[in-house]
Amino acid sequence: METTLVILAAGMASRYGGMKQVEGFGPNGETIMDYSIYDAIKAGFTKVVFIIREEFAEGFKANFEPKLAGKIATAYVYQKLTSYIGNTQVPADRVKPWGTAHALLCCKEVLDGPFAVINADDYYGFESFQLAANFLQNKCSNSQYALIGYSIGNTLSENGSVSRGVCEIDADGNLVGITERTNVFVEEGKIIYDADGEKGELTNAHKVSMNFFCFGQGFIQLAEEQFAIFLEKHSQELKSEFYIPKLADFFMKTGLGKIEVVATNTKWFGVTYKEDAEGVRKSIHDLVSNGTYPASLWS
């Protein structure tokens, strides 16, 4: 069975500035995406779908095709404001894409089975891809999806506070809901959230979503149905977005199925702040030094 990884790489990277998805962090200019794809191949994924902006396609393909040829099948999808909107008129001033769930909908023509989806600029670690591949191959159905859950302490930045979606999990290990906690930081060795007049403490027992989901093909059909409803309500807003977590929440809350939280002990890292880039380089250097990755990833 084909095991597909979808990579969300069409983001505008507004906070970081520039195309952080294609910045080199490895010893030979490898991107974070390179390490994700390397781990995915090792875990048994057979196809990778890149969701990108069409204006970057030529350079993007020139970067990845020579490295991946013969190692994994590739497909490219362009997220456009005019994709899957029917007769809806896009406001003339709208620049922002329609969001991550719309990005997945744009993959409708290239997906024909279960798939995992990740962010381009996040490092997830091999164990997470192994867990995802196992779930997709053995448990995934149109009524049973999964979220790879990270211990919150493995996802924080040394350069400022972060926002994290904290998972509420039932006794069977299924997701009940996600509470968005903003302004999460470490203070005197404790993980604190302090925003909107609410302050509390979190522990490593708390699992958070880093947007690593495993879905069945039916999720694309659900996205198409709900995107039409989203457009009826929000199409004339300049910044409204149709998000994967909100669609996943709809899937659960309406009784369409369950989302299992598959826990990983992997340390996540990414570039939330520009200052994080040096830490990412060091983390990758350490992973190369300890033998997790070869110094030259694709040769």
N, C-alpha and C positions, 0 to 999 in steps of 0.2 A: 504494500500500500504506500502511495506517495505521502510523505510527511513534509508539510510545507511550513516555512517560516516567512511571515510577512513583517517587513521592516518599515516603520513609519519614518520617512526621511524627507517629508515635504514641508516640515515646520519652518517657520521664518526665523527662529532663533533670536527673537527680538531682545530678550534680556541679556543674552551673552554677546550678541553683536556678531554678524558674519555667519558663515556656514560652518558651525561647529561640527556638523556631522562628517565633514570631510577633512577636518584638521588632523594632522599626523601626530600621534602620541608614542608610537612604538619606535624601536631602534632604527627601523628602515622606513619610517613615515607611515606605519600602519595606523589606521583609524580605530576608534572603539568598535565600529561596525565590523572591521576585519576580524577582531577577536571574537565577536559574537558569531559570525559566520563560521569561523574555524571551529568553535565549540559546537555549533549546530551540526556541522558535517560529522564531527567526531561522535556526536550523540545519535546520529542516524537520520538526520533530516536530509531529504533528497531534492528539495527545491527551495529557492529563496525568491520572494517577490519584493521588489523595491518600490515603495510609493514615493515618487519624487515630483518636483516641479519641472515642467517640460523645458523651461529655459536652461536648466542645468543638466539636461539629459546627456548631451554629447560628452561633456567632461566627465560626468558620473560613470557612464558606460566605459569610457576610455580607461578609467581608473580600475574598475572592477572586473571587466570581462577577461582581460589577459590573465588575471590571477585565478579566476574561478573556473575557467574553461576546463572541462573534463573532470571537475571535482564536484560540482553541484549544478543542477539546472537553474536557469535564471529567467525572470520575467520582470518587466518594467511597467508600472502603472502611473499615469499622470493624474494628479488631483486637480481638477479644474472647477471653477465656480459654476460652469455651465453643465457639469456632468450630473445626470440623473435628476434634473430639476424640472423636466417636462416643460410646461408653458410658463413657468414662473419667471417673472422679470427680475433680474438682479439689479439692485440699486446701483446707479452709476458710480457712486463713491465707495462701493464695497471693494476692498482689497483682500481682507482676511479670508482664508479658506473656511469651508463650512465645518471643520472639526474632524476629529479622529474617526468617528463612526462613519462619517461620509467618506473619509479616505478608504476605509475598509469596503464600503459599498462600491467604490471605484474599481475594486479587485474582482468584481462579480464574474467577469469573463475569463479570469485566469485561475480561479479556485474551483476545484471539483471534489473537495473532501475536507476533512478536519484540518485545522491550521493553528499555529501559534502566532501571536503578534507581540512585537516589542518596539520600544523607542530606539531610534538610530544612535542616540548620543548617550546611552546608558550601558554600563558594563554589568552583565548579569552573572557571569561565571558558568563554568562547564556543568556543575551539578544541576543548575536550574534547567539547562537545555536537556540534560539527561532525564530529569523528572518530567519535563514537558513532552519529550518524545515518547516516553513510556505511557503517559496518560493518553496522548493522541492515538497511539497504536493499540491500546488495550481497554480504555474506559470511555473515551469520548463518544458522545451521541448527541442528537439534537435536543435532548432533555438533560444532559449532564456535561457541563463545561468545567473549567478549572481556572484558578488564579494561583500563580506562584507567589507565595507569601514570604516576605523577608522580615527578620527580626529588626525592629526599628533602629536599634543601636548600630546595625550594620549598614545604615543608609544615610547617616548624617554628614554634614559638611563642617569642616573646621573653620570655614570662612564666613559663616553667618547662619542665621536661622533658616529653616526650610519648612515647606508645607508637606504633610504626609497624610495619606488616606489610611486611617487606622481601621483594621478589619474587625467586625463583630462576627464571631464564629459560634455555631451551635454545637451541641454535644456530639453530633455526627461528623464534625469537621467541615460543614458546609457554611458558606458565607451567608450572613443574615443582612448585613449592611456595611457601608463604609462611612466612617465619620471623618470629615476633612478637618485636620488640625493644622492651623497656621501658626507661624512663629514658634517652631519647635527647635530647641537648642539644649546644649549640655551646660549645667550650672552646678559646680561643686560635685561633679561626678554623677549627677542625676539628670535624667531626660525630662525636660520641662516643656509644656506648651502654655502660652500666655497670650491670649488674643480675645478681643471682643468681650472684655470683662470676665473672662473665664480662665482660670489658671489651674493646672493640675500636673501630675507626674505620670509618666509612662515607664514601662519596664521592657526588657528584651522579650518578655513573654508576649508582648503585643506584636502581632504581625501586621505589616503594612503592604499596600499594593504599590508596586513600581511599574504598573501597566504591562505586566507580562501575563497575558491571558491565553487560554487554549479554548477554541470554539469549534463547533460543528458547522457544516455548510449552511444549516438553517439560520445561523446568526446573520448571514448576508441577506437572506429573504426578510428577516425581521428588521434589519437596518433599512431596507428599501421601503417597507411598509411605514415604519415610524418616521423616516426622513420626509416622506410626503406630508405627514401630519405636522412635523416640525416646520416645514416650509409654509404651511397655511398660517401658522402662528407667528413665525419669526423672520420670514424671508426679507422683510423690508428694514430689519435692524442691521446696522453696519458691522456689529461685532458678535452677534449671537453665534453659538457653535453647538454642533451635534456631537456629543462625546461618547466614547466607548463605555466608560463607567456608568453613565446615566442609562444607556441602553441595556447594559448588563443588569443594572438595578431593576429596570422595567421587566426584564426577563424573569428575574426572581420573584418580584413583588406580585406579578400577575399569574404566578403559578405555572409558567411555561416549563420550568425546570429548575435544576439546582446548579450551584457553582461551588465545587470543592476547593478548599484552600489547601494547596500542596506546599508544605513548609520546606524552606531551604535554609541552610546555614551559611550560604555564600555571602561574602561581603560585596555589596553593591557599591559602585562609585560612578560618578558622572560629573558633568560640568554645569553646575547650577550657577556659579559665579565665575567670572573670568579668572579670579585668583585660584579656582579649583584646578586649573589646567596643569599647574606644576605638580600638584598632588597626584593627578591622574598619571602623569609621566612617571613619577616615582613608583606608583603602585604597579604599573606595567613593567617597569624596569625590575622591580622585585620579583614579579611573576616569571619574567624571563630568567633572572638570576637563579631562582630556585628550581628551574626546569619545567615549570607549568607550561610554558610556551617556548618554542625554538626562537633563537635570535632573529632568524629570517623566516617569517611566518609561512610564506607560500613557496619558497624555493625547495 
